[in-house]
Amino acid sequence: MLLTLFCSCLHKEKTDQQLQLNASKNYDKNFVDFVDYKMFKESNLNIKLKLNFTIDSGYHIQPDTVTNSNFIATHFSIEDSETYDVTAVKFDYKPKRWTLDSTTYFKVISENFSIWLTIAPHKASPKSSTTNAILYYQACDAKKCYFPRSLTIPISLE
């Protein structure tokens, strides 16, 4: 006796509205959060700033230098000013080894990181000033990378 079973399951295509909803879940997501900054005054009148960031769990960003031109390096900039010069920018993080396939390995930033700035105030500059810095990055998860984002960070120099 031959028994044949037929499945009456219907495959339902997602509607345009459902597809847009899924895409929009990460559209406004930043993936990276600015936590705080600490200011250190040096004896030569330079100011060192340590800006602290966190990355959402399950995501990573590229470091400030990349070896593969297909990756978008993370970039940090601070507004030009007549009252100071930025003399150094240094990313501080524990690199995580990431694999694209079984043969391609590279390093990424995940969990948290810091950026150290060295600022040289001009001699005739006011005692305090406010400026903005911008972190430009592309977040990725285990399956894909998202459109690049910019995070504006307000900084008060005193």
The 8 nearest C-alpha neighbors of each residue, nearest first, counted from 0:
[[1, 2, 3, 4, 5, 6, 7, 8],
 [0, 2, 3, 4, 5, 6, 7, 8],
 [3, 1, 0, 4, 5, 6, 7, 8],
 [2, 4, 1, 5, 0, 6, 7, 8],
 [5, 3, 2, 6, 7, 1, 8, 0],
 [4, 6, 7, 3, 8, 2, 9, 1],
 [7, 5, 8, 4, 9, 3, 10, 2],
 [6, 8, 5, 9, 4, 10, 11, 3],
 [9, 7, 6, 10, 5, 11, 4, 12],
 [8, 10, 11, 7, 6, 12, 5, 13],
 [9, 11, 12, 8, 13, 7, 6, 14],
 [10, 12, 9, 13, 14, 8, 17, 15],
 [11, 13, 14, 10, 15, 9, 17, 18],
 [14, 12, 17, 11, 18, 15, 16, 10],
 [13, 15, 17, 16, 12, 18, 19, 11],
 [14, 16, 18, 17, 19, 13, 20, 12],
 [15, 17, 19, 14, 18, 20, 13, 21],
 [18, 16, 20, 14, 19, 15, 13, 21],
 [19, 17, 15, 21, 20, 16, 22, 14],
 [18, 20, 22, 16, 17, 21, 23, 15],
 [21, 19, 17, 23, 18, 22, 16, 24],
 [22, 20, 18, 19, 24, 23, 17, 25],
 [23, 21, 19, 20, 24, 18, 25, 26],
 [22, 24, 26, 20, 25, 21, 19, 27],
 [23, 25, 21, 22, 26, 20, 27, 28],
 [26, 24, 28, 23, 27, 22, 21, 29],
 [25, 27, 23, 28, 24, 22, 29, 146],
 [28, 26, 25, 29, 23, 24, 30, 148],
 [27, 29, 25, 26, 30, 24, 31, 23],
 [28, 30, 31, 27, 148, 32, 150, 25],
 [29, 31, 55, 54, 28, 138, 32, 58],
 [32, 30, 54, 29, 53, 55, 52, 33],
 [33, 31, 53, 52, 34, 54, 30, 29],
 [32, 34, 52, 35, 51, 53, 31, 152],
 [35, 33, 52, 51, 32, 53, 36, 50],
 [36, 34, 51, 50, 33, 37, 52, 49],
 [37, 35, 50, 49, 51, 48, 38, 34],
 [36, 38, 49, 48, 50, 39, 35, 47],
 [37, 39, 48, 47, 49, 40, 36, 46],
 [40, 38, 47, 46, 48, 41, 37, 49],
 [41, 39, 46, 45, 47, 44, 38, 42],
 [40, 42, 45, 44, 43, 46, 39, 47],
 [41, 43, 44, 40, 45, 46, 39, 47],
 [42, 44, 41, 45, 40, 46, 119, 120],
 [45, 43, 42, 41, 46, 40, 119, 120],
 [46, 44, 119, 41, 43, 118, 40, 120],
 [45, 47, 40, 118, 117, 39, 41, 119],
 [48, 46, 117, 39, 116, 38, 40, 118],
 [47, 49, 38, 116, 115, 37, 50, 39],
 [48, 50, 115, 37, 36, 114, 51, 113],
 [49, 51, 36, 114, 113, 35, 48, 115],
 [52, 50, 113, 34, 35, 36, 112, 33],
 [53, 51, 33, 34, 112, 32, 111, 113],
 [54, 52, 111, 32, 110, 31, 112, 55],
 [55, 53, 31, 110, 111, 30, 109, 56],
 [54, 56, 30, 58, 31, 57, 53, 110],
 [57, 55, 58, 54, 110, 109, 59, 30],
 [56, 58, 140, 55, 59, 141, 109, 54],
 [59, 57, 140, 139, 56, 55, 138, 109],
 [58, 60, 109, 139, 108, 138, 107, 140],
 [61, 59, 138, 108, 137, 107, 139, 136],
 [60, 62, 107, 72, 73, 108, 63, 71],
 [63, 61, 64, 73, 72, 107, 108, 65],
 [62, 64, 73, 72, 74, 61, 65, 90],
 [65, 63, 62, 72, 66, 73, 61, 74],
 [66, 64, 67, 72, 62, 63, 70, 61],
 [67, 65, 68, 64, 70, 105, 69, 72],
 [66, 68, 69, 65, 70, 71, 105, 64],
 [67, 69, 70, 66, 65, 71, 72, 64],
 [70, 68, 67, 71, 66, 65, 72, 61],
 [71, 69, 68, 67, 72, 65, 61, 66],
 [70, 72, 137, 73, 61, 69, 136, 68],
 [73, 71, 63, 61, 64, 62, 65, 74],
 [72, 74, 136, 63, 62, 135, 61, 71],
 [75, 73, 135, 63, 134, 72, 136, 76],
 [76, 74, 134, 133, 135, 73, 77, 132],
 [77, 75, 133, 132, 134, 74, 78, 135],
 [76, 78, 132, 131, 133, 79, 75, 130],
 [79, 77, 131, 132, 80, 130, 76, 133],
 [80, 78, 77, 81, 84, 83, 85, 130],
 [79, 81, 82, 83, 78, 84, 130, 77],
 [80, 82, 83, 79, 121, 84, 124, 120],
 [81, 83, 124, 121, 80, 120, 125, 84],
 [84, 82, 120, 121, 119, 80, 81, 118],
 [85, 83, 119, 118, 86, 120, 80, 82],
 [84, 86, 118, 87, 117, 119, 83, 116],
 [85, 87, 117, 118, 84, 119, 88, 116],
 [88, 86, 117, 116, 85, 89, 118, 115],
 [89, 87, 116, 115, 117, 114, 90, 86],
 [88, 90, 115, 114, 91, 87, 116, 113],
 [89, 91, 114, 113, 115, 92, 88, 63],
 [90, 92, 113, 114, 112, 89, 93, 115],
 [93, 91, 112, 94, 113, 90, 108, 111],
 [92, 94, 95, 108, 91, 112, 109, 111],
 [95, 93, 106, 108, 107, 92, 96, 109],
 [94, 96, 107, 106, 108, 97, 93, 109],
 [95, 97, 106, 105, 107, 94, 104, 98],
 [98, 96, 105, 104, 106, 95, 107, 99],
 [99, 97, 104, 100, 103, 105, 101, 96],
 [98, 100, 103, 104, 97, 101, 102, 105],
 [99, 101, 98, 102, 103, 104, 97, 105],
 [100, 102, 103, 98, 99, 104, 97, 105],
 [103, 101, 100, 104, 98, 99, 105, 97],
 [104, 102, 99, 100, 98, 101, 105, 97],
 [105, 103, 98, 97, 99, 102, 96, 106],
 [104, 106, 97, 96, 98, 107, 103, 99],
 [105, 107, 96, 95, 94, 97, 108, 104],
 [106, 108, 61, 95, 94, 62, 60, 59],
 [109, 107, 60, 59, 94, 61, 62, 95],
 [108, 110, 59, 111, 54, 107, 58, 60],
 [109, 111, 54, 53, 56, 55, 108, 112],
 [112, 110, 53, 52, 54, 109, 92, 113],
 [113, 111, 92, 52, 91, 51, 53, 114],
 [114, 112, 51, 91, 50, 52, 90, 49],
 [113, 115, 90, 50, 89, 49, 91, 116],
 [114, 116, 49, 89, 48, 88, 90, 50],
 [117, 115, 88, 48, 47, 87, 118, 114],
 [116, 118, 47, 87, 86, 46, 85, 48],
 [117, 119, 85, 46, 45, 84, 86, 120],
 [118, 120, 45, 84, 83, 85, 46, 121],
 [121, 119, 83, 82, 118, 84, 122, 124],
 [120, 122, 83, 124, 82, 123, 119, 84],
 [121, 123, 124, 120, 82, 125, 83, 119],
 [124, 122, 121, 125, 82, 120, 126, 83],
 [123, 125, 82, 121, 122, 126, 120, 83],
 [124, 126, 127, 123, 128, 82, 122, 121],
 [127, 125, 157, 124, 128, 156, 123, 120],
 [128, 126, 157, 156, 125, 129, 155, 124],
 [129, 127, 156, 155, 157, 130, 125, 126],
 [128, 130, 155, 154, 156, 127, 131, 153],
 [129, 131, 154, 153, 155, 78, 128, 132],
 [132, 130, 153, 152, 154, 78, 77, 151],
 [131, 133, 77, 152, 76, 151, 78, 153],
 [134, 132, 151, 76, 150, 75, 152, 77],
 [133, 135, 75, 150, 149, 74, 136, 151],
 [136, 134, 149, 74, 73, 148, 75, 133],
 [137, 135, 73, 147, 148, 134, 138, 74],
 [138, 136, 147, 60, 148, 146, 145, 71],
 [137, 139, 60, 59, 145, 144, 58, 136],
 [140, 138, 144, 59, 58, 143, 145, 60],
 [139, 141, 58, 142, 143, 57, 144, 59],
 [140, 142, 143, 139, 58, 57, 144, 99],
 [143, 141, 140, 144, 139, 99, 58, 145],
 [144, 142, 140, 139, 141, 145, 138, 58],
 [143, 145, 139, 138, 140, 146, 137, 142],
 [146, 144, 138, 139, 147, 137, 143, 25],
 [145, 147, 137, 148, 144, 138, 26, 136],
 [148, 146, 137, 136, 145, 138, 149, 135],
 [147, 149, 136, 135, 137, 146, 150, 29],
 [150, 148, 135, 134, 133, 151, 136, 147],
 [149, 151, 134, 133, 152, 135, 148, 29],
 [152, 150, 133, 132, 149, 131, 134, 153],
 [151, 153, 132, 131, 133, 154, 150, 33],
 [154, 152, 131, 130, 132, 151, 155, 129],
 [155, 153, 130, 129, 131, 152, 156, 132],
 [154, 156, 129, 128, 157, 130, 153, 127],
 [157, 155, 128, 127, 129, 154, 130, 126],
 [156, 127, 126, 155, 128, 129, 125, 38]]
